[in-house]
C-alpha cells in the first residue's frame, strides 16, 4: 500500500492537503474506499481508508493501527562529498533505503561539480524529494533529512563528536585500520560516515577530519567508486551495529 507522512499525531480521521493530497487525488487517481498507510510525527503507523475528496484535500478513516516501526536501532548519518553528474540522486535514494537518518552534502577540494548558492539550494530540494519518495517506497517510519550543502572545512569546524557518536571517514590511503575492526571496538548510538568524491580527500582534508574526531578507515583492498564506497560503508555499519540482515523480532527485542 502507498505510504504517506503527516506532520501531526495519528487520529481516527486524518486529512491530507497540499502536494500529497494533489498527488493522491489527481496523479494516482485514488478513489473512495481505497486503503493506504499513514505515518505520523511519532512514527506511529496506521492502515487508513479514503473516505472523501475535496478540490485540495483527501479525508481518511483509521482502519487499524500497525506495529510497523522500521527504523534502525542506530542513528546513521552519511556525510557525502559531491560526486559528478547525477550520482548524488542515486546515493540519496539508496542511503534512505539502507536506513540513513540524515544526509549531509559537502563540497571538498576534489569535487568536480561547482554549485553556486542558488543551484545548491535547488539541488538540496531535489535530493529531499528523492529522499521522501524513497522513504515512502521502502516503508520507513521517519523521513530522513537532506541538509544544505556545506564546505567540508566549515562542516568539520562545527562538528561535534560526543561519547555516543562513532565517526569515521573512508580513506584510500589508510592501510592499518579496517572498518570492521573499528566497528568491533566501538559501540555507539550515532554513526557518522564521511565519504570523499571521485578524487578522494586531499591530504590536508584527511588531516583535518582526523583532528575533528573522525577515524580513518579502509573498506578493503579494492578501490571503490565513490557511490559504491558510500553504500558499502552504510551497509557495513548497519550489518555490524544496526538491523541489516536481522529479523524484525531480533532487532526490536
C-alpha positions in Angstrom: 0.0 0.0 0.0 1.1 3.5 -0.7 2.6 5.3 2.3 2.2 8.9 3.4 3.7 11.0 6.2 1.7 13.6 8.2 3.0 16.5 10.4 0.7 15.6 13.3 -0.3 12.7 15.6 -2.5 9.9 14.2 -6.2 10.2 14.9 -9.3 8.3 13.9 -9.7 10.7 11.0 -6.9 12.3 9.0 -7.0 15.0 6.3 -4.2 15.2 3.7 -3.7 18.5 2.0 -1.1 20.2 -0.2 1.1 18.2 -2.6 0.3 14.8 -1.0 -3.5 15.4 -1.5 -2.9 16.5 -5.1 -0.7 13.5 -5.9 -3.1 11.1 -4.3 -6.3 12.5 -5.9 -5.1 13.8 -9.3 -1.9 11.9 -10.1 -2.7 8.5 -8.6 -6.4 9.0 -9.2 -7.3 7.3 -5.9 -10.9 6.5 -5.2 -13.1 6.4 -2.1 -12.7 3.0 -0.3 -9.0 2.5 -1.2 -6.5 1.9 1.6 -3.1 3.5 2.3 -0.6 3.7 5.1 -0.2 6.8 7.2 2.8 7.6 9.4 2.8 10.4 12.0 5.5 12.5 13.6 5.9 9.9 16.4 6.4 7.1 14.0 3.0 5.6 14.7 1.6 3.8 11.7 -2.0 3.0 10.6 -3.8 1.5 7.7 -6.4 4.0 6.6 -9.3 4.1 4.2 -10.1 7.0 1.9 -13.5 8.4 2.7 -13.7 11.6 0.7 -12.2 14.2 -1.5 -12.4 18.0 -2.0 -10.6 20.1 -4.6 -7.5 20.1 -2.4 -7.9 17.6 0.4 -8.3 13.9 1.0 -10.0 12.6 4.1 -9.1 9.2 5.6 -10.5 6.9 8.3 -8.4 4.7 10.5 -8.9 1.0 9.9 -6.2 -0.4 12.1 -3.1 0.6 14.0 0.0 -1.2 12.8 3.1 -2.3 14.7 5.4 -1.4 11.9 8.3 0.8 13.1 11.1 0.0 10.5 13.8 2.4 11.9 17.2 1.1 12.8 18.3 1.0 16.4 21.2 3.2 15.5 21.2 6.8 14.1 23.1 6.6 10.9 24.3 9.8 9.1 26.0 10.0 5.7 28.3 13.0 5.0 28.9 12.8 1.3 31.3 14.9 -0.8 29.6 15.8 -4.0 30.1 13.3 -6.8 29.9 14.0 -10.6 26.7 14.2 -12.6 23.6 12.8 -11.1 25.3 10.2 -8.8 24.1 12.0 -5.7 20.5 11.3 -6.7 21.3 7.6 -6.6 23.3 7.8 -3.4 20.5 9.7 -1.6 17.9 7.2 -2.7 19.9 4.1 -1.6 21.1 5.7 1.6 17.5 6.2 2.6 16.8 2.5 1.8 19.7 1.5 3.9 18.4 3.4 6.9 20.3 6.7 6.9 18.5 9.3 9.1 20.3 12.2 7.5 22.5 13.1 4.6 25.0 15.9 4.6 26.2 17.0 1.1 29.7 18.5 1.2 31.9 20.5 -1.1 35.6 19.3 -0.9 38.8 20.1 -2.8 38.5 17.4 -5.3 34.8 17.8 -6.1 34.3 18.3 -9.9 30.9 19.9 -9.5 30.7 23.5 -8.5 27.4 24.8 -7.3 26.6 28.5 -6.6 24.2 29.2 -3.7 21.1 29.1 -5.9 21.9 25.8 -7.5 23.0 24.3 -4.3 19.6 25.2 -2.7 17.8 23.8 -5.7 19.8 20.5 -5.5 19.0 20.2 -1.8 15.3 20.4 -2.6 15.6 17.9 -5.3 17.5 15.5 -3.1 15.0 15.9 -0.3 12.2 15.0 -2.7 14.1 11.9 -3.7 14.7 11.0 0.0 11.0 11.5 0.8 9.9 9.3 -2.1 12.5 6.6 -1.2 11.3 6.6 2.4 7.7 6.0 1.3 8.7 3.3 -1.1 10.8 1.3 1.3 8.5 1.6 4.3 10.4 3.9 6.5 8.6 5.4 9.6 10.9 8.5 9.5 11.6 11.0 6.7 15.4 11.4 6.5 16.7 14.9 6.2 18.9 16.1 3.4 20.9 19.0 4.9 22.0 22.2 2.9 25.3 21.8 1.0 28.3 22.9 3.1 32.0 23.3 2.6 33.9 20.3 4.1 36.2 22.6 6.1 33.2 24.5 7.6 31.4 21.3 8.4 34.5 19.9 10.2 35.0 23.0 12.2 31.4 22.9 13.6 31.3 19.1 14.0 30.8 17.7 17.5 31.8 14.1 18.0 30.5 13.2 21.5 30.9 10.0 23.5 27.8 8.4 21.9 29.0 9.0 18.3 31.2 6.8 16.3 32.6 8.8 13.3 34.9 7.7 10.5 35.9 8.6 7.0 36.7 6.2 4.2 40.3 6.9 3.1 42.1 5.2 0.2 45.5 5.8 1.9 44.5 4.1 5.1 46.3 0.7 5.4 46.1 -0.2 9.1 42.6 0.5 10.4 39.9 -1.7 8.8 36.3 -0.5 9.2 35.2 -4.0 10.5 37.8 -3.8 13.3 36.9 -0.2 14.2 33.2 -1.1 14.5 34.0 -4.1 16.6 36.0 -1.9 19.0 33.4 0.8 19.5 29.6 0.8 20.3 27.5 4.0 19.9 24.0 5.1 19.1 25.0 7.5 16.4 27.3 6.5 13.5 28.7 9.2 11.2 30.2 8.1 7.8 32.2 10.6 5.7 32.9 9.7 2.1 35.0 11.7 -0.4 34.4 12.5 -4.1 35.8 10.7 -7.1 39.3 12.2 -6.5 39.3 11.3 -2.8 40.3 13.5 0.0 43.2 16.0 -0.2 45.9 15.2 2.4 45.1 18.3 4.3 41.4 17.3 4.4 42.2 13.9 5.8 44.4 15.6 8.5 41.5 17.9 9.4 39.0 15.1 9.5 41.2 13.2 11.9 41.7 16.3 14.1 37.9 16.8 14.2 37.5 13.3 15.7 36.8 11.1 12.7 38.7 7.8 12.4 40.4 7.0 9.1 39.4 3.5 7.9 39.7 1.3 4.9 36.8 -0.6 3.3 39.1 -3.2 1.9 41.8 -3.9 -0.7 39.9 -2.7 -3.8 39.4 0.9 -4.9 35.7 1.6 -4.9 33.8 4.3 -6.9 32.5 7.0 -4.6 28.9 5.8 -4.9 29.9 2.3 -4.1 32.0 3.3 -1.1 29.1 5.3 0.4 26.6 2.4 0.1 29.2 -0.2 1.2 30.1 1.8 4.3 26.4 2.3 5.3 25.7 -1.4 4.7 28.7 -2.5 6.8 27.6 -0.2 9.7 24.0 -1.5 9.6 25.2 -5.1 9.5 27.7 -4.7 12.3 25.7 -2.4 14.6 22.2 -1.9 13.2 19.5 -4.1 11.8 20.8 -5.2 8.4 20.4 -9.0 7.9 18.3 -9.4 11.1 14.7 -10.5 11.7 12.5 -7.7 12.9 11.8 -9.5 16.2 15.5 -9.9 16.9 16.1 -6.1 16.3 13.2 -4.9 18.4 13.9 -7.3 21.3 
